[in-house]
Amino acid sequence: MFDTIQPAPADPILGLTDAFRADPNPKKINLGVGVYQDAAGKTPVLKSVATAAQRVLDANPSMSYLPIPGLPEYAAGVQSLLFGDDHEVVTSGRAKTAQTPGGTGALRVTGDFLGSNLSGSTMWVTDPTWPNHPSIFQAAGVSMAKFPYFDPKTNGLAWSDMLSALNEVPTGDAVLLHACCHNPTGVDPTPDEWRQIAELLNSRGILPVLDFAYQGFGDGIEQDAAAIRLFAELGGEFVVCSSFSKNFGMYCERVGAVTFVAKDAKQADIVNSQVKRAIRSNYSNPPAFGARVVATVLGDATLRREWEQELASMRDRINGMRTLLVDKLAEKGVPGDFSFIKSQRGMFSFAGLTKEHVHALRDRYAIYMVDSGRINVAGISESNVDPLTEAIAEVVK
Ligand code: LMR
């Protein structure tokens, strides 16, 4: 039966990591997958996370199944990050959080929920978006459409086209937004634009789904949650898909969460029963270790403070590398004004490189980035910025 099966293409992001690993060039540079690297090019285990992990191991907790929505103390920690303490959506019982295997798991549970309960709803994504977004929702049987988001002429938001397109999205559909640190462009709406988007979706009866994979990588833990809190303040329904891969540096532990916010507690209970059903028929119940670690960090004032400082230092390093990249592009004579890179936020940057540039960088200099031209700024360091910008200067010539 397998004779007829055709090979699947390599994943546009994780496939790059395989190619990078296999590349024998000692000068290779990996700016592909969104994984944080420190100044020495290492992906650190955060000290707060290591301490909490040891505490979890020492406590030797049961390895019996977790409940379908995961650890309650983890869900409470996630809600405190999303909404702050004692927020109305939490105290009223409107918000229900389920632990998921990573942000991808959260998105897939959302897709399964939509497919089973709101079939006929199309999911609208930003153009461009993370390449796995369409794959996840299509796999869940949800049809996809996209709306303009990025304008390559200004390297900013395609604001008026975006607004007109959102005005045309049919009532009953869903729109997937990146709550901060847009992947792949690094371009986020301003607070005023967020308000207009939120009011538009609310008034038109469109379900906002917020992918929140980079909390703390933009301007700060609280600042980056502003869009989430705005949707909460408006009182409507929405969904948040959280990932702790990046901000806890726990990529391989697959720690995420999906939070459904309903109109009231009664509706939230009904929605939650369907979320549990979606989880049960997918992976049954979530893995425990990573969530126990995150819950330990968030539940201990000292560890939490240490984690916040570690997260701030990752954020500061990335923002420092943005400035350095802009300076070095100018120094190496790359034509154009790249100062816009400094106002982009999060791990990624669209710096105007084409697919041809990306391929030339890979083939001639063993510099790896996603075909879309996305640069992982967190992979830049003092030691690779010169060869990187010299190579960019060569290929754009
Ligand atoms: C990325 O965009 O590089 C990350 O979110 C990692 C991934 O799974 O693609």
Residues whose N, C-alpha, C, O or C-beta is under 5 A from the ligand:
A	BS01	LMR	I13 G32 V33 G34
